[in-house]
Amino acid sequence: MVIVPVLMTVLLTVVQVALWFYGRALATSAAQHGLDAARIAEGSAADGEATIAAFVEQTGGLALTEVDVDRGAETVTVRVEGEVVQVVPFIDVPVRVTVHGPVERVVG
């Protein structure tokens, strides 16, 4: 009787860890897409945030809790935070990703 609950807990924990890795990969891809949208010469922080929201909505698997795109004169910083689907009630590990990149400059 003890073996079944232990095996189910182990199985669900493995699934939860896999979902966290998937959510982290999704957040990283969303942040990179947002960075690409915000760093172009005509881009803005709002463009980056809209791109991130659209990417996550189309892909699914991550509930965004915070999106912050900071576009300065020379660099863009994108921070994405979210929560993955919770399978095990006691494991709540948020996903946080930050990416940086230079602003595109047109020379000529």
N, C-alpha and C positions, 0 to 999 in steps of 0.2 A: 504494500500500500504506500510505502514511502518513496519507492522508486519512481512511480509515475509522476507525482508532483515535481520531483527533482529534475527528471528528464524534461518535463514541459517547461520548467523555469529556465533550464539551460538552453533549450531550443528557442524559446522566445527571446532570451537575452542575445543569442547569436543573430536572430532576425533584427532585433533593435539596433545592434551594432552595425549590421549591414545597412539598415535604413539611415543611420547617422552618416556613414561613409557616402551613401548616395546623396544625402542632403548637403553634405559638405562639397561634393563635386558639383552639384547643381548650383550652390551658392557661389562657388568659384567661377563657374561658367557665366552665371548671371552678372557677377561683378566685372568680369572681363568684357562682356558685351556692353555693360554700362560705361566702362572706362573707354572703350572704343568709340561710343557715341558721344561722350563728353569731351574727348581730347581732340577731335577734329577741329579745324579752324572755325567752322560755323557752328560748332556744338556748344552746348550749355549744360549746366548741372541738371536742369529740368529734363533735357533730352536723355541724359544718363539714367535718371530715376525712372522715366517712362519706359525706357528700353529694358531695365531690370524687371519692372513690374510685368511687362508684356511677356518677357522670356519665362519668368517663373509661372505665370498664369498658363502659358501654352504647355509647359513641361509638366507641372504638377509635382507633388511630393514634398513641398516646402511651404510652410506658412510664414510669410515675411512678417517680422516684428519691427524691424527698423532698416531703413535704407538711407544712407547719407552719401551724397556726392559733393565733394568740395573741389571746385575748379578755380585754381589760382592763375596767376599770370604765366607761370612756367610748368606747373605740375597739376595733376588731377589725382585725388585720393577718393577711392570708393570703398565704403564699408557696408556690408550686407549682413544682417542678423536674421535668423529665423528659427523655426522649430519644426522638427520632422514628426511624422506620425508616431504616436506613442503606443507601443505594443505592451511593454512591461510598465505597470503603473508606477513603480518606484524609480524608474530610470528616466530622468528628464535632463538630457544634455543638449543645450542650445548649440546652434551652428553660428560661428562668427568668422567672417572672411574680410580681409582688407587687401586691396591691390592699389598700386601706385603706377603712374606713368607720366611722361612728359606731354605737354600740350603741343599739338602739331603747329609748326611754324612754316609759313610760306615765304620762301626766300627767292628773290628774283626781281 
